[in-house]
Amino acid sequence: MVMNLKFTKKIKVHFRKLGTSLYGLQCDHDIWVDLSKNTNPARTFLHELLHFKYPEKSERAIKHLEKRIWDNMSQKERYNLFRCLFSKKWDSTPMSKF
């Protein structure tokens, strides 16, 4: 991949419908991805991983970084990101934190 996104702590991925303007959400070690939207879930997953890796960066900076990484990823790297995302067990855990 274009940059190293290794994490020392385990991240839990949840799939559930979010609000009308949210595609994904990251809080602590949890990432929620909304599969009901007409978006690329792997790219949303990448975006939320970047929020986790760089919590101090603004939304604008994360969007810029996400675009740069995504545009430079090979098809194989994108495929592996999809595999990573969808190898998770289905979890419809309520978002009681919000």
C-alpha positions in Angstrom: 0.0 0.0 0.0 1.1 3.6 -0.5 1.6 4.1 3.2 1.9 1.9 6.3 -1.4 1.7 8.2 -0.4 -0.9 10.8 -2.3 -0.5 14.1 -1.2 -1.8 17.5 -4.8 -2.1 18.9 -7.6 -4.2 17.4 -10.2 -2.2 15.6 -13.8 -3.5 15.5 -15.8 -2.9 12.3 -19.6 -2.7 12.4 -22.0 -2.4 9.5 -25.2 -0.5 10.2 -27.3 2.3 8.8 -26.1 5.7 9.9 -27.7 9.1 9.7 -28.5 10.7 6.3 -25.2 12.5 6.0 -22.8 9.9 7.4 -21.1 7.2 5.4 -18.8 6.0 8.2 -17.9 6.8 11.7 -14.9 6.2 13.9 -14.9 6.3 17.7 -12.3 4.8 20.0 -11.5 1.4 18.5 -14.7 1.0 16.6 -15.5 1.9 13.0 -19.1 1.9 11.6 -19.6 1.7 7.8 -23.0 2.3 6.3 -23.6 -0.2 3.5 -27.0 1.3 2.6 -25.4 4.4 0.9 -24.4 4.4 -2.7 -20.7 4.8 -1.9 -17.5 2.7 -1.9 -17.4 1.0 1.5 -13.7 0.2 1.2 -12.9 3.8 0.6 -15.1 4.8 3.6 -13.3 2.2 5.6 -9.9 3.7 4.5 -11.2 7.2 5.4 -12.2 6.1 9.0 -8.9 4.2 9.4 -7.1 7.5 8.7 -9.2 9.3 11.3 -8.1 6.6 13.8 -4.4 6.8 12.7 -4.3 10.7 12.7 -6.9 12.0 15.2 -5.3 15.4 15.1 -5.9 16.0 11.4 -9.0 17.9 10.2 -11.7 16.4 8.1 -10.4 18.3 5.1 -6.8 16.9 5.6 -8.2 13.4 6.0 -10.2 13.7 2.8 -7.1 14.9 0.9 -5.0 12.1 2.3 -7.6 9.5 1.5 -7.9 10.7 -2.1 -4.2 10.6 -2.5 -3.8 7.1 -1.1 -6.9 5.7 -2.9 -5.7 7.2 -6.3 -2.3 5.6 -5.9 -3.5 2.1 -4.7 -3.2 -0.7 -7.2 -6.1 -2.9 -7.9 -4.6 -5.7 -5.8 -4.2 -3.3 -2.8 -7.9 -2.2 -3.2 -9.0 -5.8 -3.4 -7.0 -6.6 -0.2 -8.7 -3.6 1.6 -12.1 -4.9 0.6 -11.1 -8.4 1.9 -10.0 -6.8 5.2 -13.2 -5.0 5.5 -15.5 -7.9 4.6 -13.6 -10.6 6.5 -15.2 -9.1 9.7 -18.1 -10.9 11.2 -21.5 -9.2 10.8 -22.1 -7.1 13.8 -25.2 -5.0 14.2 -24.2 -3.7 17.7 -26.2 -0.7 18.7 -24.3 2.6 18.8 -25.1 3.3 22.4 -22.1 5.6 22.7 -23.9 8.2 20.6 
